[in-house]
Structures are given as structure tokens and as C-alpha cells.
Amino acid sequence: MPSSLSMVESLYACAYLVSSVLGYDCVLVGPESQVSLELPPNHLSGCFCKRMESITGKVSNIDHFFSRCEQISQGASNETYAVYNCPHGLTNIIVPAYENGKYVAALQIGPIMTSESDDLLLRHGLLSRGADAKELDSLRDYLDSLPKGSISSIMTIAKVINALVTDDNLVFRSLSMDKDIEDARLEPDIGDDIVCSVQEFVVNNFTDNEMSLDMVAKHVYVHPSYVSRIFSNQFNTPFRSYVNGLRINLAAKMLAETDSSIGDICHEVGFSDHSYFNKIFKQQRGVTPSEYRARLKEDEPGLGPE
């Protein structure tokens, strides 16, 4: 391994390190807003702005991101790093890099959540908009998979990354690898053992009303965004939709086979909010829980639990 890195090589090394070890999405932006690296690939096309666009129909852009990098590159800002909120309320870090006094590129890290996903969705009016349930679940999964932290912890991370960018010896010690940085692996392939472990854990614990991507990720020792991709790629459905499907199937069975109240069933299958339970049940079964039970008593065909 060479004794020193060029600034561009150091930035690439930092990007891989931040993505693979810390679990943050990264974008490397050169002069004139040229994107030279996205981790994960196509990160920008799947960012929150673009996801909001698909739900609301309002065109979103990421000009705020490029304009902040442009300000830095033109010397309009004296910041050694910047922590800022995008127009949708997600927090990002930008660390500029210079070589021989000349701006080379900026490393953007984020987005990072500083609030709960439903608080953010409520702020944008999505919970009352009547958005498609699967799209809303997918958006929640995305937000839940993002790293979370307080502003003070994010500032600390920004300082650490800035130190890595400006000291390539720190990068060497942090990477601790004997191969070219371009060959660094971002994450392991999705193996059958991890998929099975994830599915088994969810099936055995979906009635826990605190079931979340974080909970599953901690069980299998991977990042929440990795668990989210398992459900999208392997099960072809968002994590939250998968969990809700299990809960509604059990609720239908309990409505048919027990005399438990609908409120009790709601909580026993893992929902903490009665109105949300009614909404999801109707979306999946076409009727409310009370209508479902009433029709079962009338022996109406095609309504039995799956």
C-alpha cells in the first residue's frame, strides 16, 4: 500500500469507510456539481425527495444539495464542514476537501433522522392525505432504515469525518485492509441464512408492537437498511407491509375463531393504534374488522381467514 493517498483517493476511501462501517449513505460531488460516487449506487434517485415526488405528484429536486456544495467550492462559505437540514427536514453532513489550497470535491453524508418517521410524515401531511398504503409503508421503511442521532452526535460525526478527509494516515488505520480501496465491499451478499434468520425472527415476533427494522437488524447483526433491502428484494414487499400482512391474517383468524373484542385483537396481533388497525384491515380485506365478523356470522362465503 502506498505511503500516502491523493486527496481524491482519500475521499474515496473515506466514502467507503463511512458507508460500510458507519452505515451512512454517501455522495462524492466534484466541481460543477459532478457526482463521481454514490454509496449505495443510485442513492440520489431513491432519496426522500424523489420518494415524496412519487407519492404527492409534486416535482422534487435536490438542488439544495448541489447548491450547498457549490457555495463551498466557490469559497462562499468558510466552513470546514456543514451540517444542514434539507427542505424535507432530513439532516445531512457536507465535508469539503482541498488539495494545495484548491477545492477538489465535497463528501455528502446522509440523510440522518433526528425525529421519528411518523412525525416527519405527519409534518408533510402524508398520514392524512390518503396515500396508497403500500407506498406509505415503503416510505416508512425507508425512513426507519436511515441512521438516527441527535444534532450533537451528528456534529461529532462530522468532525470525525472531517479529520479523516484531512489526514490520510487516519484513513489507513481505519480501513485496515490489504487491497485497493476500490475493491472494498459495502456489504455481504444476501445469503439464504440471513434471509431465513430475518424471516424466522419476524414470523415469531410480529405481534410485538415495537417490531421494527432496528429490532430485526440487531437480532441478525446487520444495518437496518440492509434488512429493508432484504424485504424489498427477496419478499417483494416493504418490511412494514410484510409485518402488517401477518398481523391482519392472525386478526382475521381470531375474529373468526374467538369471542375476543376487536380492541383486544388489535393489541394482541401487534397494533397499538385502533384506527390504524381498522384502516389496514379494510385495505387488506375490503371490510372493517366489525363488518368482517358480522359477515362471518352470516356465513358469507369468501371471508374466512387465510
Secondary structure, DSSP 4 states (H G I P E B T S, - for coil): --S---HHHHHHHHHHHIIIII---EEEEEGGGEEEEEESTTTGGGSHHHHHHHHH------HHHHHHHHHHHTT----SSEEEE-TTS-EEEEEEEEETTEEEEEEEEEEEBSS-HHHHHHHTT-TTTT--HHHHHHHHHHHHHS-B--HHHHHHHHHHHHHHHH-HHHHHHHH--SS-GGG--SS----HHHHHHHHHHHHHHTT-TT--HHHHHHHHTS-HHHHHHHHHHHSSS-HHHHHHHHHHHHHHHHHHH----HHHHHHHTT-S-HHHHHHHHHHHHSS-HHHHHHHHHTT-TT-S--
